């Protein structure tokens, strides 16, 4: 029996002519093909809530913050603090990833944009892929569309998923949080209630996965400081002071961009990295 699949970009639409089916993923030749992964109900509710919020609130568009972090550095906690203090939307990497894997959810996110932004999106993505020599992977295309849509709405703190590689430089303040290994081990031991050895293994695995993700999808070294506007050592400052420093740096950057009259479109140009 043939296992029918659907195209993650367009084949699930009734009017699409590219309806492929196969017995295995390897036999699908459509360049846009991917399995449509269902996301959990709780995650779906979070996405639907955000979609409704975008449609209900017509806030003035503002720049975004992207957060990259070493495992156990406290970056996720600081992201929550920044979103709270700056009244910005918090977009977690896991939710973004699941939305990118789901054709229908990805389309819903993109469709929240106005017609002009939507019409510019595909040409911008093609330019991004060509200029940076990125592999035309279906998941990466969906991820790029989702993050670009979030960035176009603005006022978001986006955690992980390579958002700092995707959004245009003028639309996002890019932060990376780091900390010495020993400090991170202690934090993970405390937060997860695990042994020192388990904490080390956990940190090594997570950091390795994130580095591999950046290499695979963006041909980039995640730890290269030139990819960021600000790199903060949370051991030197502590979580609260690091959050305060990040907030002050962002507000200064935002003020300078505003006074210089820089555009804030998430995909106004191919970002130079």
Buried (B, 14 or more C-beta within 10 A) or exposed (E): EEEEBBBBBBBBEEEEEBBBEBEEEEEBEBEBBBBBBEBEEEBBEBBEEBBEEBEEEEEEBBBBBBBBBBBBBBBBBBBBBBBEEBEBBBBBBEBBBBBBBBBEBBBBBBEBBEEEBBEBBEEBBEEBBEEBEBEEBBBBBBBBBBBBBBBBBBBBBBBBBBBBBBBBBBBBBBBBBBBBBEBBBBBBBEEEEBEEEBBBEBBEEBBEEBBEBBEBBBEBEBBEEEBBBBBBBBBEBEBEEBBBBBBEBBEEBBEEBEEEEBEBBBBBBBBEB
